[in-house]
Amino acid sequence: MGNESDAELTCHRYVDDHPDLTNEPAIMVIFAVLYVHIFVLGIVGNVAVLYLTLKNRHLQSVQNIFILNLAASDVLMCLTSLPITPITNVYKTWFFASPVCKLIPLVQLLESAAGNSSPSAKNENGTHTVTLEERQRLSVLASQRRTTTILASMVLLFGFTWLPHNVYTLIIEYDEAFFHNGESDNTYIVSMIAHLISMTTNVANPILYAWLNPSFKEMLLTSIRGKTRKQDKQSSKDTIIRVSKSTDNTQEKAF
């Protein structure tokens, strides 16, 4: 009887009884490479948007403040949901503190709010163009049209990239076994694919902003060139100092 009860109480890992593709080494490597690229590009791109917008006052329009908020939410998403979700899907275990479990949905909600609130920004500055001269008015209108295009493109991109994740979430809410296939459980691989697609907005948003905003693109290039010139000047100074010291040592030896 004792042996039978021990056999009945034997614990089995869920992944052993219900294997899925997320535990295949090749799949893990592919997802790891993709997630690392999204993380690095997302952090670099959105930090650049934050830095240049905060540094240059004329970029701080009402519309660009919404884009600034979106960049900040993208950085937060890269630091929280992006690394935590795939780790949890692969290992089927929550390695993080309990408050973090509540933080992830909040971050995703903030990302959604930032993406959905952006279109309303285009109407805020409409009344300021009435008192401007004709050329200034045309310039402002052109700038507003460009900003509206950027915001509309970001909203459409947000909708398309988050659609698979939202559809997956709705399906799971109504039927948790929908993605089961016999002994196999495809829920986690579908979740990771949908999550990966939604995370691409963290990379696409700053690229879209730089591509459609000539001022931002110009300032980004100027900033990169400025840093390169500073490094070249510092390198030249170091070279001159070394040459000067070498000349002084040679003269001292000659005397």
CORZIDA-V472602 format. One record per helix or strand of 3 or more residues. SS is the DSSP state (hx for helix, st for strand). FROM is the first residue (numbers start at 0). TO is the last residue. If there is no record, write none. Layout:
<<SS	FROM	TO> <SS	FROM	TO>>
This chain:
<<hx	1	7> <hx	13	16> <hx	20	22> <hx	24	54> <hx	56	58> <hx	61	78> <hx	80	90> <hx	97	122> <hx	125	128> <hx	133	173> <hx	186	198> <hx	200	211> <hx	213	253>>
